[in-house]
Every structure is written in structure tokens, then in C-alpha cells.
Amino acid sequence: MKMRRVLVVVASVVAFVTAAGGAVGFAGIQWAQHEIDANAVDLSRQDTGGTEPSTDEAIPSIQGPCKDNCNFLILGSDSRAGLSAKDQRGFQSDSEIGGYRSDTIMLVSLNGQTRHATIVSFPRDLLVDIPGYGQDKINAAFSLGAADGRGLPGGMALAAKTVAKLSGMPINHTIVVDLGGFEAVVDSVGKVPFCTPVELVDDPQAFGEPASNGGSGLQLAAGCHELDGPTALALVRARHVIAGGRKDCISDFARISRQQQFMRALINKLVSPAMVGRVPQIVNAVTKQLTFSKGLKVTDAVDLAKAMKGVASGNADFRSIPGELGWADINGYRASVVTVTPDGRRFMEKLSRGEDLGDLGKELAYQAPVPAEIAVRVYDDASEGHAQNDVYDSQLNFAGFKMMATGAEPAEELAGSGTVILYQRGAEELGKVVAQYVPGVELQEAKAGQLPDDTDVAVVVDSTYRYKDPGEGKTPEVSEPCPFT
């Protein structure tokens, strides 16, 4: 049975890697370092094959200590190793999929001066120059490097070289997780809260796929859920989703949106005080299930942990390389690809220089605004905190929005507004996305200066508000017109 390449959202594991911190004490850190070293792979002199003229001298380092900045490459391997027989149902075996494959590639760039983290997604079909092989889709780098017996080290090294050459940035550390590892790590955290305003169903046949493509098995009703490892895996690897009766326009772009949304919801839980008691479990799962490039230090992970807490406070950004659909001849075949746009080149130049990215990389073509990149504040007026907790946590924090710190009382100019969703001028579509998760609340454009500059949308809650689950009642429709349907 032939199945489409599976997807694992592996950037989430960065949060787990960083969980060691001081919470496990000195002995725990020493143990975690020993376990990381036991799974470490030396990429510095790894053969990656290829017959094209070598351009390695133009490629930044793919393994080395962090200095001012630190860049982590996160790769998802669709190896079935570690999955139970029950969980392997619907998957092909490792022998059937024909070697190593990775459809998830994310770069976490930590600015040493600002302590700001930028988490960048690379579309699997992005057309790039793979060192030694010429032009191909970026997800081919992992399998090409692993071919001819080079295995996991070769795949890691070539993927790192490819991203380093594309971005112009050194890759300090590379981390790989497979399907079983993803499930184990999510389960070590406990069930992850996740909200969706519409039903999500993975249905490959609705997209013209053969019956042999069983999909991920995702079937998630509208509302808020507690996701275990297998359900979370189904969510993040789904490639043919019908969301609220509407088919994804560009599957990989829609999948990136759901990945980023899940990751922010996951980290929002991970950094909560309630997770301190689970740190040993998390560290054990991470160190035993993941593969690391040689040289990763727990101290680097602790630094990253501090920055990743910014995911829960708005000081971390999710971006994707700006690209557009196109066609290319690859190995004698005409293939659909994503090509880097001029904005994409500017994005990478600014990222490599540590400059402000502005709005570059925030939008995905034909995709509604991504919740993970919508900055939201909640103001609670005279509800004794009850309504705020519902809106802040159950409806927005658990839905993976970029939640900004806020006080219990609204600014004076917001008092008396009733329960209302306010959006900055020009940000109505962002307001509509928030309204999908807080149904039945009126949308209004904010007056000039009414909201802080760092806030896209505010939810003002008064004592009359009564909680509704996302998906309850009529909500605004937010969808970019799709030219392919």
C-alpha cells in the first residue's frame, strides 16, 4: 500500500528539550547531558554523497557551539520505529516507505541579545539547491543524504547543509524525532488542550487520492479537546483536511498553520507552573526518543527554554518562508513546487542579520490568518476573573493564539464597552479569526490609540458574559478564496 508522506510537527520538541533547566537539579542536568550525548551524531565530517560540484565552502557551519545567537534545526522523520502494533495501523512499514523521509523542517533561531525566538517553517515542496545534488524539493535532502548506507547521520547532515545554504545561517544543533518519539513526548506532557471552531477531518479521497491512502485518521469535532499522543500525531500529520465542510486550498500551507497553532498551545501548557512535577518524565522521554547532533549542551537548552517561554508571553514568532506555487523540472519530471519569492529572500537576509522581520513570513498564500501569529489581549471587567479565565485559557490560550500579558481590569477607555472584540484598524480579518473562538460576541474596530501597538485584537469581557465553546453558535467565516477549486 502506498501512502503519502507523513508529517510530524517536530518543532514542538524544542520545548521538551529545554524542559531540563534547573527544575531537575545539578544531578538531573548531568544525567540529561549523558543521555543526550548517548544519542548524539557527529555531523561535522559526515559524507552526504552527491555528484554535483562541491560548494561546501559557501555553506555556513552545520555543527558548532552557540555564541551570540543559536540556531536549532528540527527534523521530523517518518520512521515507524517505536510505534506499537496498534498505533502502526494505517501506516506503511519502514521497508515499504523506502528509506528515510522527512516532511517537517523547522528552524528555531534564538537571538542572543534580545532573547527572542523565531520559529520558521519550510514548506516540504520548497525548491532549493541541495549541496551535491542540484535543485530539488527541500524534503528530498534528508532521504538523499541517508541513501547508500549513510543512514540517519547522512540525512541529518545534508538537511542541515541545505538549510544553512538557503538561509545563510550556521546550524548549531540538529534534532530529529520519529513518529513513536513524537507520541511518547506528547504523552509525557499529559494531554494537550486544543480548540478548533470547526470540525477537522482528514479525507484523502475527497482530494482525489486512491483508497490505499488511509490518511492520518484525524476526526476532531468543533470545540475544545484534550489530545493524547496518537490524536496529536493525527492532527499534525494530516495532509487532506476538510475544515468545517471546506477543503484545504493548499494542503501543506494549511498543515503549517495547524502545526504552529498546536505548537503554541502545547508550549502554553508546558511553561505553566503545573508542569514542574512532570519535568523528569518529559526529560526522560526527550533524551531517549530524540536524536541530537554532537555538541548540544543542556546549558544551550536552558537558554532556549527561557526564550521559548516567550511563546506564552508573545515574545516569540512563528513564521514561514514566503513562497508561491510553481513548476520545475526535477530529475526529468515536471513537478509542482513552492518557489522562494523576493520577499522570501528578504526574509532570510533579515533573519540572518538579526533584523526586525516586520510582517515578512506571517501570511501563507490562500490561507486564513494563522492563530499562532495573532497577538491578543483579554480585559476582564467586574466578572471576578471567571469570564476572563474562560476566554483567556479555554477559548484562546488553548487555541494557540499569541497571548499578550494583561491585567484584570481594562484600560479606562475600554470600561463600559460590554463584552466586545476590538481589532486594530485594518485588522478585521484577524478579529474574525478570534471571533470564531469566542462565539456570539460583537466585533468592532478599535478607536485610534485604544489598544496597545503590540496588540492586534482585544477581547473585553464584562460580568454579563457567559462562556460558549468554540464552534457553538454562528461565527464569522474566515477563508481566503481558493483559485484551485
N, C-alpha and C positions, 0 to 999 in steps of 0.2 A: 504494500500500500504506500502510495506516495502522498506526502503531506507537505504543505507549505512550510517554509522555515519558521520555527517557533521563536518567540520573543521573550526575553527575560528582562525585566526592568532592574538592572543591577546597580544603578547609581544609588538606590536605597541602601545598599550595604555599606556605603561610606559612613552612614550614621552609626551602624553597628560596630564597624571597625574602631570608631572613635570612642565607643562607649567605655573602653577600659579606664581611661582617665585616672583620677585619684580615688575613685569610688572603690577600687579593689585593693588599694594599699600597695606598698612597695613590693611585697612578695607576689601579689597578684600581677603587678606590672611585669615583674621578672618572668613569671610563668607565661604570661601572654606573649612576651617577646620571644621566649623559647619556642612556643607553638607557631608563631608567625615565621620564625627562621626555619622551622622544620618543613614548612610548605613553600619556602622561598625558591624562586627560579632566577638564575643569573642570565640577564638579557644582554649584557654589555658586549659579549663576543659571540652571540648566538647566530648561527648560519640561518638565513631565511630564503635561500635559493634564488631563482630568477636568472634570466639571461640578458636582460636589458643592461646597457652600460651603467656602471655603478655611479651613483650620485650621493653616496653616503656622506661625503664631506660637506654637503649642503644641508644635511639633516641635523637638527639640534639633538642633543644627548637624549637617550631614551632610558637612562637609569643613572641616578646620582642623588646626593643629599640635597635636601631643601636648604635654600639660603634665604634671600629676601622673600621670594614667592615660592609656592609649592603647587605642582600640578599632578593630579591623580587621574589616570585613565582607567575607566571602569568598563569591563567587557563581560557580556553575557554569553556563556557557552550553552548550546542546547543539548549537551551530553545528558543522557538519562541516568548516569551513574548516581546512585544514592536514592533514586525513587523506588518506592515499594511496588510490588507487582500490581496492587490495586491502583496506585497512582499512575502507573505506566499505561493504563488502558487509554486508548485514543492517541497514544504516541507511537511513532516508529522506534525501532531499536537503534542503538548506536551503529550497528553494522548496516542497517537499512538506510540511514541518512547519509552514509558515505563519507565519514570523516568528521573533522572539526568544523563547526559553523558558529557564527556569532552575528546576530542581527541587532544587538543592542550595543551601542558605543556612546559613552558619555565621558566628558572631560570636566573634572571639578578643579577650577582654578582658584587658589587662595591667595589673595593679595596680602603680603606680609605687613604692609604699612597700615592699611585700613581694616584688616581682618575681615574683609568682605569676601564671600564665596560666590562665584559664578558657575552655575551648573549647565553645561552646554550639551544638547542632544544633536547627534549626527544622523540624518535620515539614512536608512540602510541602503538606499539606491543612489546615494550621492556619488557623482562621477569624480574620481580623484586619480592622481598619479601614484600608483603603488610602486615603491622603490624596487627595481629589478624586474618589474612585470609590465610597466606601462599603464595605460588608462584602464580602469575597471571600476565596478561599484565598490564602495568602501567596505562593505561587509565581506568582500572576497579576500581581503587582506589576511584575516585570521586563518581561513582554510588554506590559502596558498602557502603561507608561512609554515603551516603544520604538515604539509604534504611531504611525501618521500621519506617518511620516518622521523621527521623533525619534531612532530608532536606538539604538545601544548607550549613548550618554550619557544618554538619557532613561530607559532601562531601569535603568541603574546608579543614577541619582538617585532614581527612585521606589522602588526596592527599599531604598535607604538610608533614605529618609524613613519608609518603612513600619516598618522595624526600629527606627529611632530613636524613633518614636512609641510602638511596642509596648513597648520596653524602658525608655524614659525616659532613654536614654543617648545622648550625642553619638557620631556615627560619624566618626572621624578620617580613616580611609582605607578605600577600597573597591577590591577586586581581583577581576578576572574572568578565568577561563580557560575555553577551549573544549575539545572532545574531543581535537583534534590537539595542543593545548598540553599537556594532561594526559599524553598518551603520551610526548611529547618530553621533558617534565620528568622523568618516571619513568625513561626510558631514559638520561637524563643522569646519574642517580644510579647506574645499573647495576641489575642485577636485585635485587628486594627480597625478602628471605626472609619467608615467610609460612607458618604452620602451621594446620591445621584437623584436629580429631579425627574429623570425619565428611565424607563426600562432599558436595560442593555442586554442584547442577545447576540452571541457570535453565531452567524448563519452563513457559512461559506457558499452554500448552494444558491442563496439569494444573489450572490455576486458572480454566478456562473461557474463556480468551482465544481469539480467532479465529486461524486458521492463519497469517494475514498478519502476526501479531505474532511476529517471529522471536526476540525476547528478546535478551539480551546475548551469547549463545554460551558462557556460563560452564559449564565442566565441569572440576571440580577434585577429584581423588581425595583421600581421607583421607591425612594425613601432612604432611610439610614440603616446601615448594616454593621455587623462585626465580622470581618473577614479573617478566616484561618488561612494557613499557608496555601493549600490547594486552590481555594477560591481566589485569593490574591493573585496566584500564578495565572489562573484563567483570565482574570481581568487584564493583567499587564501584557499577556502574550496574544490576546485576541486581535485578529487582523481583518475580520469581515463582520463588523458590528452594525446592527440595526439599533439606533438610539431613538427611543420614542417613536418608532414607526418609520424613521428616516435613515436610509443607508449612509454610512460614512462616504464622504466625497473622495478624499484621498486617504486610503487606509493607513499608510504609515504616518501621515501628519496627525490624523485623529488619534492614533495609538500613542504618539509622543505626548499629546495633550493629556491623555488619561494616565500615562506614566508619571508625568510631572505632578498631576493632581494627587495621585496616590502617594507619591514620594513626600510631598509636603504634609499630607495628612499623617503619614507614618512618622515623620520626624517630629511633627507637632506632639505626637504621643510619646515618642522616645525621650524627648527632653523634659517631660513632665516629672515632678518630684516622685510620683508614684512608681516610676521605673527604676529607682535606685536599687530596690531589693532584687531586681531581676538582672542586674549587671553581670554577675558571674555566669548565669545561663547564657546571656547574649554573647559574652566574650568567648565562652566555650564553643558555641555554635559557629561564630565567625572564624575563629582560629582553626577549627577543624574542618570547616566546609569550604573555605575560600583558598585560592592560590595567589600568592603575592610575588612581586618581583623582589630580588635581593636588595636589602638595604633599608626596607621600611622599618622605621623605629616607632615604638609606642609613643615617644615624645612628639613625633610628627603627627601621629593620630590624635594626641591630646590637643595640639594646636588646632588641628582641623575641627575637632569637636567643639571648641569654643566658637569657631566661625560658623559651623553648621547650626549652632543654636540660633543664629541669625535667621534661619529658615522659619523659625517660630516667632520671630520678632520683626520680620520684614527686612533684615539686613543680609539677605541672600537672594540671588536672582536665578530664575530658570530661563534659559534662552535656547534657541536652536539656530543652526547655521542658515542664514537666509538663502533660499534656493527656489528654483522654478522647474516645472516639468519639462522634459525634453527627450531627445532621442540620440543614441550614439551607437557606433559600430564597435562591438566588443567581441574579440576572438572570432570575427567573421559573421557575427549575428547582429541583427538590428534589435536594440534593447531600449526599453523605457527607463529613463534615468532622471535624477534630480541634479541640475547643474547649479554651481555656485554663481550667484548674481553679483553685480558690482557692490551692492550693499553687503553681500556675504564677505567679499574681500575686505571691505572697510571694517566690518565687524571683527574679523580675525586680526587685522592690523591694530585696531584699538585694544582688543583683548590682550594681545602680546605685549603692548606697551603699557598696560595697566591704566588706560584712559577710560573716561566715562563713556559707556556704550549708548547712552540715550535710549531710544526706542528700538535700536537695531536688534533683531533676533527675537522680538517679543511676539510677532504675528506669524502664523502659519497660513499659507495660501488656502483659500476656500474653507477655512476653519474658524468657528466662532472663537471669541476671546478665551484664552486659557485661564481657568480659575486661579491656578498657581501664580499667575502674574498680575492679578487684580488686587491692589492694596486697599484693604477695607478696615474701617474703624467702626466700633459699636459704642453708642452712647445710650446709657440707661437712665431714665428719669422717673424716680419715685416708684420703682417696681420692686424695691428691696433686693435687687440683684437677681431675682428669679428669672425674669424675662431675659435679662442680659445673658445669663448662663445658657439658656436655651438657644438664643440667637448666636452668641459668640461661639459656643462649643458645638452643640448638636447640629446646627444648621450651617455654620461657616467654617469653623476650625476643623471639624471632621470632614468637611467637603474639600479641604485642601486649598483654601484661599490664603493669600498673603496677609495675615492678620497683624495689624499695627497696634502697638500698645495704646491703651486708652484708660481714662478714669471712669468712675461710676457715673458721674454727673456730666451732662453735655455742656458745651460752651454756652454762655448766656444767650447768644443769638439763636441757639437751637432749641432752647427751652420753650415749651408750649406748642411745639410743632405737631404733637401727636406722634403716632408711630408712622414713620415715613422713611423711604430710601432716597437719599440725596446723592446726586452724581455731579462731578465737575463738568463745567461747560465742555461740550464736545465728547463726553464720555458716556453718552446714553446707552450704547451697546454694552458697556461694562456694567452699568446699572441694571440692565435687563438680565444679565447673567446672574448677578446677585439676587435679583427678584425671583429667579427660578428656585432658589434655595430658601427663600423667605416668602412663601406664597401669601397672596391676599393683602400685601402692603403696597401703598401708593408710591409711585415713582415721581420724583420732582428734580428739576435741575437746581443745583445749589446757587445761591447768590454769590457774587464776586467776593472772595475773601472769607466765605462762610466755613470752608473746610481747609485744613492744613494742606500745604502744597504737596506733601508726600502721600496724600490720600486720594484715591480715585473715587471711592464710593463710601458713604457713611450710612449706617442703619441707626436711626434714632428711635428708641423704644420708650413708650410710656406705660403707665400702670394698667391701661385697658388691653394691652396686647395679650393674645392667647396663642400659644405655640401651635404651629402646624408643621407636620413632617414635610420635607421637600417632596414635591410631587403631588401634594394634596391641593385640590382646587386648581383654578386656572392660573397659569403663569405666562409671562411674555415669551414669545417664540424668538429664539436667538439662533439664526442659522445663516451662514453665507450661501448665496446662490451657487449651485454646483453646475458647471457647464458640461459635465460628463454624463448627466442622467437625462 
